[in-house]
Amino acid sequence: MELRTLHYFLAVAREENMTEAANVLHVTQPTLSRQMADLEAELGKKLFTRTNRSTLLTEEGIHLRQRAEEILSLVDQTEAEIRDDQTDLTGNIRIGAGITPLIHYLTDAFAVLRRHNPRLTIELWTGNADTIQEKLEHGLLDFALFIEPFHAEKYEYLRLPGKNKLGVVTSAHGPWADAGKVTPEMITQMPLMVSSRHTNRSFDLVAWSQGKVTPEKLTIVGTMDLSCNVNVLVRQGITNLLCLDKLEHQQSPDFVFLPLDPPFEVSSLVAWKKYRLLSRSCEAFLAALRARVGEEQ
């Protein structure tokens, strides 16, 4: 399987039309069709469902698209690192993170480097811990910021200073707006949206409540990937949101943050793969990050 073939395949996947993809690639439609037919024959799988107007991916095609994007991204990154023989730093630093105010440690470190290295770029991915860890494992991220709990044994990592409080965001016009805090007894009475993370289990309310709160006692309205997407439902009083404090998108008079009582605090860490050779730019970023963290320790 050649890299050019993967480029062709991704063009067809994006355009969902063989003729339009051929125009984008500046090849003839018969040439592109033949390349895709050869790819299907090589893999022994049907990758496309073809109609008169469109060319859509099958389940196997969707899987190949994900892997093809990962492969070509790694190729581009590797080529950039090998070509990097400049005095100043170049290339792209790829960072993944959940929604947390502690992201400023990473952006502060990048800002320090960027001021003196204007050709250095950053790629920020936002998602829950499962998504971010998968990208880190596949080499699509250089660094990842995780909110604990997180099993970091197989990674190198740097713990960040400071902690966030866990609590519930509720509507400023709702029945809990003036509660001031959320006790174990209260949380079982509140409709909640919670994190969808599975591989990295989220906050342990059973331990926090000393067994008073179990999953069966919670009223779960639904799950979410990113907490910012739930604002409308909270504002309407449909649900409340279990999340961290100091989130910028919830600094609004429409919302009230109620900390858990007894207090529940979580820390965060930055992880990167063990035994992976970091690029010169990533090494410089890590040094800047360590310096930034050291300022507050």
NORVEN-V282174 format. One record per backbone hydrogen bond with DSSP energy under -1.0 kcal/mol. CO is the residue of the C=O (numbers start at 1). NH is the residue of the N-H. E is the energy in kcal/mol with one decimal. If there is no record, write none. Layout:
BEGIN
co: {CO & CO}
nh: {NH & NH}
e: {E & E}
END
This chain:
BEGIN
co: {2 & 3 & 4 & 5 & 6 & 7 & 8 & 9 & 10 & 11 & 12 & 16 & 17 & 18 & 19 & 20 & 21 & 22 & 22 & 28 & 29 & 30 & 31 & 32 & 33 & 34 & 35 & 36 & 37 & 38 & 39 & 40 & 40 & 47 & 49 & 54 & 56 & 58 & 59 & 60 & 61 & 62 & 63 & 64 & 65 & 66 & 67 & 68 & 69 & 70 & 71 & 72 & 73 & 74 & 75 & 76 & 77 & 78 & 79 & 83 & 91 & 93 & 94 & 94 & 95 & 96 & 97 & 100 & 101 & 102 & 103 & 104 & 105 & 106 & 107 & 108 & 109 & 110 & 111 & 113 & 117 & 121 & 123 & 125 & 128 & 129 & 130 & 131 & 132 & 133 & 134 & 135 & 136 & 143 & 144 & 146 & 150 & 152 & 156 & 158 & 164 & 165 & 166 & 167 & 168 & 169 & 170 & 171 & 174 & 176 & 182 & 183 & 186 & 191 & 192 & 192 & 193 & 194 & 203 & 204 & 205 & 206 & 207 & 209 & 214 & 219 & 222 & 224 & 226 & 227 & 230 & 231 & 232 & 233 & 234 & 240 & 241 & 243 & 247 & 248 & 250 & 252 & 254 & 256 & 258 & 259 & 264 & 266 & 267 & 268 & 269 & 270 & 271 & 272 & 273 & 279 & 280 & 281 & 282 & 283 & 284 & 285 & 286 & 287 & 288 & 289 & 290 & 291 & 293 & 294}
nh: {6 & 7 & 8 & 9 & 10 & 11 & 12 & 13 & 14 & 15 & 16 & 55 & 21 & 22 & 23 & 24 & 25 & 26 & 27 & 32 & 33 & 34 & 35 & 36 & 37 & 38 & 39 & 40 & 41 & 42 & 43 & 44 & 45 & 58 & 56 & 51 & 49 & 62 & 63 & 64 & 65 & 66 & 67 & 68 & 69 & 70 & 71 & 72 & 73 & 74 & 75 & 76 & 77 & 78 & 79 & 80 & 81 & 82 & 83 & 85 & 121 & 123 & 142 & 143 & 125 & 145 & 127 & 103 & 104 & 105 & 107 & 108 & 109 & 110 & 111 & 112 & 113 & 114 & 115 & 117 & 120 & 93 & 95 & 97 & 132 & 133 & 134 & 135 & 136 & 137 & 138 & 140 & 139 & 96 & 271 & 269 & 152 & 155 & 272 & 270 & 266 & 245 & 260 & 243 & 258 & 241 & 256 & 174 & 177 & 179 & 261 & 187 & 189 & 240 & 221 & 222 & 242 & 224 & 205 & 208 & 209 & 211 & 210 & 212 & 217 & 192 & 194 & 196 & 229 & 230 & 234 & 235 & 236 & 238 & 237 & 193 & 169 & 167 & 250 & 251 & 252 & 255 & 172 & 170 & 168 & 182 & 166 & 164 & 148 & 160 & 146 & 158 & 144 & 156 & 276 & 283 & 284 & 285 & 286 & 287 & 288 & 289 & 290 & 291 & 292 & 293 & 294 & 295 & 296 & 297}
e: {-1.5 & -2.3 & -2.4 & -2.7 & -2.6 & -1.9 & -2.0 & -2.4 & -2.4 & -2.5 & -2.4 & -2.0 & -2.3 & -2.1 & -1.9 & -2.0 & -2.2 & -1.0 & -2.2 & -2.1 & -2.7 & -2.2 & -2.1 & -2.3 & -2.2 & -2.5 & -2.0 & -2.3 & -2.1 & -2.5 & -2.2 & -1.6 & -1.2 & -2.1 & -2.5 & -2.8 & -3.5 & -2.3 & -1.8 & -2.2 & -2.3 & -1.8 & -1.9 & -3.1 & -2.4 & -1.8 & -2.8 & -2.5 & -1.9 & -2.2 & -2.1 & -2.5 & -2.4 & -2.5 & -2.6 & -2.1 & -2.1 & -2.3 & -2.2 & -1.6 & -2.6 & -2.6 & -2.3 & -2.0 & -3.0 & -3.0 & -1.7 & -1.6 & -1.4 & -1.6 & -2.1 & -2.5 & -1.6 & -2.2 & -2.4 & -1.9 & -1.6 & -2.9 & -1.8 & -1.1 & -2.2 & -2.3 & -3.0 & -2.2 & -2.4 & -2.6 & -2.0 & -1.9 & -2.2 & -2.6 & -1.8 & -2.6 & -1.2 & -2.0 & -3.0 & -2.3 & -1.1 & -1.9 & -2.4 & -2.7 & -2.6 & -1.7 & -2.2 & -2.3 & -2.7 & -2.4 & -2.3 & -1.7 & -1.2 & -1.9 & -2.7 & -2.4 & -2.0 & -1.3 & -2.8 & -1.1 & -2.0 & -1.9 & -1.2 & -1.8 & -2.1 & -3.1 & -1.1 & -1.1 & -1.7 & -2.7 & -1.8 & -2.0 & -1.4 & -1.8 & -2.1 & -3.0 & -1.8 & -2.1 & -1.4 & -2.4 & -2.9 & -2.7 & -1.8 & -1.8 & -1.9 & -1.9 & -2.8 & -2.6 & -2.5 & -2.1 & -3.2 & -2.5 & -2.6 & -2.4 & -3.0 & -2.5 & -2.0 & -2.5 & -1.0 & -2.5 & -2.0 & -2.3 & -2.6 & -2.1 & -2.3 & -2.6 & -2.6 & -2.1 & -2.2 & -2.7 & -2.4 & -1.0 & -1.6 & -1.1}
END
